[in-house]
């Protein structure tokens, strides 16, 4: 039997009821409590939350939390009225009031965690002080949202388990040992993950940049939390772990405003001094007049005498950081140098050996 009307009484002010009348009065009060909860929910939905959301708040997280918690708080008001209504009835079932209290706490915890789960945009505020490129990085935003949601779910499950009566301390201790074992086994993966975070936040390079990492050189085509993919000139793709990139020296050609054009020009030893001076002057003039070079950085100097050549240093900086454009401009300059040497009557040197045969007297 659910209800007991033995010795049941209901008293409010000067009104005193017993038996079935007292039971009816209790039921009416229960309905009123439930209606009050529903009314509070309606007021929250139509009045309070629209007013709060229309205001301008100092903290950027406040509007996000209001949008995420409005529905859960409305349902919390309804369930609060339902809980008060049920506990006001004269239940004769042993332990039912405690069960209702536990169920009420579980529902409240679940609804509150649901609201926090929907407020995952709060995690994006951690990047508010970063550059626009970092704030718009979809991979990093996805990681932050996922991490935030996992933390909310874990805390929600732990809270509900604590309310039900599970030994959270033992579970946490066991989870700690399991987590330690997993972390030791996945140490390299964790290192790559943190390396990926460093690359995404520090931005030493971006997709599309031409970089050199150790012996690997090419264009960055993908960056994720484990590795970075680099496509070389021959179209082969190298997959480099982020931990290796973070521990290596990275040269990013995309960050420089110009590229060096430098080499040693070897001419033959039968070249006269006037020919050398005219050649160097013509080369310097050609570099100075070229639209490709940075003015004031051009150098043409005789630097050394090699085994088979007189060595002339030719140095300039081309005003481009695009590798393909650099190759085209370098090609044009090299052809100009060939024309100048031909016009000045100077020949390129090549490795040679002179053999002298001594004639012995007869």
VEXZA-73807 format. One record per residue (C-alpha): residue number from 1; chain; x, z, y. Coordinates in pm, whole numbers. Each point is the difference from the previous one (the first is absolute). Layout:
SITE   k c     px     pz     py
SITE NUM A      X      Z      Y
...
END
This chain:
SITE   k c     px     pz     py
SITE   1 A      0      0      0
SITE   2 A    153   -107    331
SITE   3 A   -203    211    241
SITE   4 A    -81    368    -29
SITE   5 A   -294    133    200
SITE   6 A     23    353   -130
SITE   7 A     54    240    288
SITE   8 A     39   -304    225
SITE   9 A    -55     77    368
SITE  10 A     30   -187    327
SITE  11 A      8    178    331
SITE  12 A     40   -138    350
SITE  13 A    -93    218    295
SITE  14 A   -333    169    -73
SITE  15 A    -83   -256   -269
SITE  16 A     54    122   -355
SITE  17 A    -83   -214   -304
SITE  18 A     30     53   -373
SITE  19 A    -31   -208   -317
SITE  20 A    -94   -365     25
SITE  21 A    -50     22    376
SITE  22 A    355    130     36
SITE  23 A    124   -289   -215
SITE  24 A   -189   -251    212
SITE  25 A    148    152    315
SITE  26 A    350    -27   -147
SITE  27 A    -61   -368    -83
SITE  28 A   -123    -69    354
SITE  29 A    313    165    142
SITE  30 A    215   -208   -234
SITE  31 A   -167   -320    121
SITE  32 A     54    109    361
SITE  33 A    371     61    -65
SITE  34 A     36   -340   -161
SITE  35 A   -188   -163    289
SITE  36 A    230    178    246
SITE  37 A    304   -146   -174
SITE  38 A   -153   -347      9
SITE  39 A    -84     46    371
SITE  40 A    360    100     80
SITE  41 A    121   -309   -186
SITE  42 A   -236   -219    202
SITE  43 A    117    156    328
SITE  44 A    362    -58    -96
SITE  45 A    -72   -365    -81
SITE  46 A   -210    -86    305
SITE  47 A    124    232    272
SITE  48 A    326    187    -47
SITE  49 A    228   -258   -162
SITE  50 A    -99   -289    233
SITE  51 A     77    225    299
SITE  52 A    333    113   -143
SITE  53 A    105   -352    -98
SITE  54 A    -85   -134    346
SITE  55 A    242    242    165
SITE  56 A    364    -78     68
SITE  57 A    229    238   -186
SITE  58 A    358     98     78
SITE  59 A    108    -15   -363
SITE  60 A    -19   -343   -164
SITE  61 A    -92    156   -335
SITE  62 A   -323    157    131
SITE  63 A   -213   -321     12
SITE  64 A    124    -97   -348
SITE  65 A    -96    338   -145
SITE  66 A   -340     -8    170
SITE  67 A    -78   -343   -148
SITE  68 A    113    106   -345
SITE  69 A   -163    343    -13
SITE  70 A   -341    -82    152
SITE  71 A   -174    -95   -326
SITE  72 A    165    271   -213
SITE  73 A    -93    270    257
SITE  74 A   -359   -125     10
SITE  75 A    -24     29   -377
SITE  76 A    170    339     12
SITE  77 A   -281    122    228
SITE  78 A   -262   -123   -249
SITE  79 A    176    163   -298
SITE  80 A     42    323    196
SITE  81 A   -376     12     59
SITE  82 A    -59    -78   -369
SITE  83 A    239    276   -108
SITE  84 A   -162    258    227
SITE  85 A   -343   -108   -124
SITE  86 A     95     35   -367
SITE  87 A    170    337     45
SITE  88 A   -304    136    182
SITE  89 A   -218    -47   -310
SITE  90 A    -41    285   -254
SITE  91 A    197   -151   -288
SITE  92 A     -7    201   -323
SITE  93 A    281   -195   -169
SITE  94 A    310    213    -31
SITE  95 A    301   -146    182
SITE  96 A   -197   -275    174
SITE  97 A     76    126    354
SITE  98 A    373     -9    -76
SITE  99 A    -36   -350   -147
SITE 100 A   -182   -115    313
SITE 101 A    277    146    218
SITE 102 A    273   -178   -199
SITE 103 A   -195   -326      3
SITE 104 A    -51     32    377
SITE 105 A    373     53     60
SITE 106 A     87   -296   -224
SITE 107 A   -241   -229    186
SITE 108 A    128    117    341
SITE 109 A    361    -55   -104
SITE 110 A    -79   -344   -139
SITE 111 A   -186   -112    312
SITE 112 A    272    127    233
SITE 113 A    271   -174   -202
SITE 114 A   -209   -316      0
SITE 115 A      1      7    379
SITE 116 A    374     55     15
SITE 117 A     52   -280   -254
SITE 118 A   -185   -242    228
SITE 119 A    220    108    294
SITE 120 A    308   -174   -143
SITE 121 A     54   -172    336
SITE 122 A    139    334    118
SITE 123 A    315    -76   -201
SITE 124 A     60   -309    212
SITE 125 A     43    226    304
SITE 126 A    338    104   -143
SITE 127 A    126   -341    117
SITE 128 A   -147     31    350
SITE 129 A    343     45    157
SITE 130 A    155   -292   -191
SITE 131 A     24   -361    111
SITE 132 A   -288   -244    -32
SITE 133 A    176   -180   -285
SITE 134 A     18    322   -203
SITE 135 A   -357    104     88
SITE 136 A   -127   -337   -122
SITE 137 A    200      3   -325
SITE 138 A   -266    -29   -270
SITE 139 A    224    126   -280
SITE 140 A     87    320    186
SITE 141 A   -359     58    107
SITE 142 A   -120    -44   -358
SITE 143 A    257    254   -120
SITE 144 A   -104    256    262
SITE 145 A   -370    -46    -78
SITE 146 A     59     29   -375
SITE 147 A    218    310     42
SITE 148 A   -258    164    225
SITE 149 A   -286    -71   -242
SITE 150 A    198    127   -299
SITE 151 A     77    325    184
SITE 152 A   -368     47     90
SITE 153 A   -109    -64   -360
SITE 154 A    262    242   -136
SITE 155 A    -96    273    247
SITE 156 A   -370    -61    -67
SITE 157 A     41     23   -377
SITE 158 A    213    315     37
SITE 159 A   -259    162    228
SITE 160 A   -290    -81   -229
SITE 161 A    196    122   -302
SITE 162 A     75    326    182
SITE 163 A   -368     45     83
SITE 164 A   -105    -62   -362
SITE 165 A    258    248   -121
SITE 166 A    281   -204   -154
SITE 167 A    348    165     11
SITE 168 A    144   -212    280
SITE 169 A    328    195      4
SITE 170 A     78    -90   -361
SITE 171 A   -109   -359     51
SITE 172 A    220    -35    310
SITE 173 A    297    153   -181
SITE 174 A    -48   -238   -292
SITE 175 A    -43   -293    235
SITE 176 A    321    103    175
SITE 177 A    197    -15   -324
SITE 178 A   -155   -334    -88
SITE 179 A     70   -128    349
SITE 180 A    361    113    -21
SITE 181 A     45   -181   -330
SITE 182 A   -159   -316    136
SITE 183 A    204     15    320
SITE 184 A    325     26   -196
SITE 185 A   -102   -294   -216
SITE 186 A   -112   -204    300
SITE 187 A    285     92    233
SITE 188 A    102   -362     52
SITE 189 A   -358   -106     72
SITE 190 A    -33    280    255
SITE 191 A    327   -111    161
SITE 192 A   -133   -356     26
SITE 193 A   -328    128    146
SITE 194 A    174    199    273
SITE 195 A    229   -295     58
SITE 196 A   -306   -219     52
SITE 197 A   -137    251    252
SITE 198 A    330     -2    188
SITE 199 A      1   -380     13
SITE 200 A   -361    -15    121
SITE 201 A     50    269    265
SITE 202 A    355    -73    116
SITE 203 A    -56   -380    -14
SITE 204 A    361   -117    -62
SITE 205 A   -158   -332    -90
SITE 206 A   -340   -165    -41
SITE 207 A   -151   -272   -214
SITE 208 A    148   -331    110
SITE 209 A    337    143    114
SITE 210 A    326   -137   -135
SITE 211 A    206    292   -129
SITE 212 A    313     72   -201
SITE 213 A      6    297   -239
SITE 214 A    331     24   -183
SITE 215 A     53   -336   -167
SITE 216 A   -366   -105     38
SITE 217 A    -97   -214    298
SITE 218 A   -333   -163     75
SITE 219 A   -345     25    155
SITE 220 A   -216    308    -52
SITE 221 A   -326   -114   -161
SITE 222 A   -155    333   -103
SITE 223 A     44    374     58
SITE 224 A   -178    255   -219
SITE 225 A     57    362    -93
SITE 226 A    228    -75   -293
SITE 227 A    205   -303     95
SITE 228 A     67   -278    248
SITE 229 A     -5   -369    -95
SITE 230 A    260   -230    156
SITE 231 A      2   -381    -36
SITE 232 A    345   -160     24
SITE 233 A     90   -347    126
SITE 234 A    -29   -144   -352
SITE 235 A   -357    142    -21
SITE 236 A     90    264   -258
SITE 237 A   -174    333     55
SITE 238 A    193    327    -26
SITE 239 A   -189    327    -46
SITE 240 A    197    288    153
SITE 241 A   -116    361    -43
SITE 242 A    -64    183    325
SITE 243 A    236    283    -93
SITE 244 A    285   -252    -27
SITE 245 A    -89   -152    337
SITE 246 A     -4    342    169
SITE 247 A    345     80   -142
SITE 248 A    147   -339    100
SITE 249 A    101   -161    327
SITE 250 A   -271   -244    108
SITE 251 A     84   -290    229
SITE 252 A   -310   -138    171
SITE 253 A     67   -342    148
SITE 254 A   -345     -6    160
SITE 255 A     96    281    239
SITE 256 A    290   -185    159
SITE 257 A    -60   -230    293
SITE 258 A    275   -247    -93
SITE 259 A    222   -107   -291
SITE 260 A    379    -36     -2
SITE 261 A    147   -348    -35
SITE 262 A    365     61    -88
SITE 263 A    264   -165   -213
SITE 264 A    366    -99     -5
SITE 265 A     73   -368     65
SITE 266 A    320   -121   -166
SITE 267 A    180   -306    143
SITE 268 A    313   -173   -128
SITE 269 A    350     96    112
SITE 270 A     69   -345    141
SITE 271 A   -244     79    283
SITE 272 A    182     21    332
SITE 273 A    -49    273    258
SITE 274 A   -180   -228    249
SITE 275 A   -235   -105   -281
SITE 276 A    -66    365    -89
SITE 277 A    -66     98    361
SITE 278 A   -235   -293     52
SITE 279 A   -178     71   -329
SITE 280 A    -55    366     85
SITE 281 A   -119    -88    351
SITE 282 A   -244   -260   -135
SITE 283 A   -133    241   -262
SITE 284 A    -47    272    262
SITE 285 A   -183   -240    229
SITE 286 A   -224   -117   -284
SITE 287 A    -96    360    -87
SITE 288 A    -59     92    365
SITE 289 A   -227   -300     56
SITE 290 A   -192     44   -325
SITE 291 A   -357    138     41
SITE 292 A     48    193   -323
SITE 293 A    275    241    105
SITE 294 A      2    321    201
SITE 295 A    190    -78    318
SITE 296 A    309    211     55
SITE 297 A     51     72   -371
SITE 298 A    179   -321    -98
SITE 299 A    361     29   -113
SITE 300 A    243   -272   -108
SITE 301 A    356    128    -53
SITE 302 A    304    -81   -210
SITE 303 A     38    308   -217
SITE 304 A    258    -62   -272
SITE 305 A    221   -243   -191
SITE 306 A   -102    -32   -363
SITE 307 A    184   -140   -298
SITE 308 A   -155   -343     45
SITE 309 A   -177     14    337
SITE 310 A     -2    111    360
SITE 311 A   -298    237     18
SITE 312 A   -242     -3    294
SITE 313 A   -272    264     32
SITE 314 A   -340   -143     99
SITE 315 A   -251    271     88
SITE 316 A   -344     -2    162
SITE 317 A   -342    165    -28
SITE 318 A   -306   -215    -62
SITE 319 A   -318    117    174
SITE 320 A   -224     26   -305
SITE 321 A    -67    250   -279
SITE 322 A   -184   -248   -224
SITE 323 A    226   -100   -285
SITE 324 A   -143   -351    -38
SITE 325 A     41    -71    372
SITE 326 A    354    139    -12
SITE 327 A     91   -243   -279
SITE 328 A   -131   -295    200
SITE 329 A    188     99    315
SITE 330 A    317     73   -198
SITE 331 A    -26   -346   -156
SITE 332 A    -21   -166    343
SITE 333 A    299    194    133
SITE 334 A    211    -83   -306
SITE 335 A    -72   -370     42
SITE 336 A     93     25    370
SITE 337 A    331    160    -98
SITE 338 A     72   -288   -238
SITE 339 A    -71   -251    279
SITE 340 A    230    184    242
SITE 341 A    286     18   -249
SITE 342 A    -33   -371    -75
SITE 343 A     -7    -84    371
SITE 344 A    309    216     68
SITE 345 A    189   -147   -295
SITE 346 A     37    332   -183
SITE 347 A    -30     26   -378
SITE 348 A   -135    281   -213
SITE 349 A    265    177   -202
SITE 350 A    -25     48   -371
SITE 351 A    217    196   -245
SITE 352 A    315   -198    -68
SITE 353 A    348     52   -135
SITE 354 A    316   -170    114
SITE 355 A    264    -60   -265
SITE 356 A    357    -60    106
SITE 357 A    239   -162   -250
SITE 358 A    361     63     65
SITE 359 A    234   -279   -101
SITE 360 A    309    121   -170
SITE 361 A    327   -174     78
SITE 362 A    131   -240   -260
END
